[in-house]
Amino acid sequence: MSFSRGPKEPLPEVETKVWSCTSEDCQGWMRESYSFDEEPKCPLCKSSMEQEVRMLPELK
């Protein structure tokens, strides 16, 4: 079996809507498409979340 250890091609990044935790002590966030709630709570600290746009690798 052969495994390539060469550099991986970078994934293209696209503007992605995410939910971001509003707590200054928490870095929690999730892609909007992964949330089932209209206004989700942070899965890490249960604080409220707000929408923002981030450049993230494109998921196929």
C-alpha positions in Angstrom: 0.0 0.0 0.0 1.3 3.5 -0.8 0.4 6.7 1.1 1.3 10.1 -0.2 3.0 12.3 2.3 3.4 15.2 0.0 1.8 18.6 0.6 -2.0 18.6 0.4 -3.8 20.9 -2.0 -5.5 23.7 0.0 -9.3 23.5 0.0 -11.0 26.5 -1.6 -12.6 28.8 1.0 -16.1 30.3 0.6 -18.1 32.8 2.6 -20.1 30.7 5.0 -22.9 31.8 7.4 -22.1 30.7 11.0 -23.5 31.1 14.5 -20.9 32.5 16.8 -21.0 32.5 20.6 -21.6 35.9 22.2 -19.6 35.1 25.4 -16.1 36.7 25.5 -14.8 33.6 27.3 -15.9 31.1 24.7 -14.7 30.6 21.1 -17.7 28.4 20.2 -19.2 28.6 16.7 -21.0 26.3 14.2 -22.0 26.4 10.6 -25.6 27.7 10.1 -26.4 24.6 8.1 -25.5 22.4 11.0 -28.0 24.1 13.4 -31.6 22.8 13.8 -32.7 25.7 16.0 -33.8 29.1 14.7 -31.7 30.8 17.5 -29.3 28.1 18.9 -27.5 28.2 22.2 -23.8 27.6 22.3 -23.1 23.9 22.6 -20.1 24.6 24.7 -21.3 27.2 27.3 -25.0 27.5 26.5 -24.7 31.3 25.9 -26.7 33.0 23.1 -25.2 33.0 19.6 -25.3 35.6 16.8 -25.0 35.2 13.1 -21.8 36.2 11.2 -20.0 35.3 8.0 -16.6 33.5 7.9 -14.3 32.3 5.2 -14.3 28.5 5.7 -13.2 25.5 3.6 -16.0 24.5 1.3 -17.8 21.3 2.3 -19.0 19.1 -0.5 
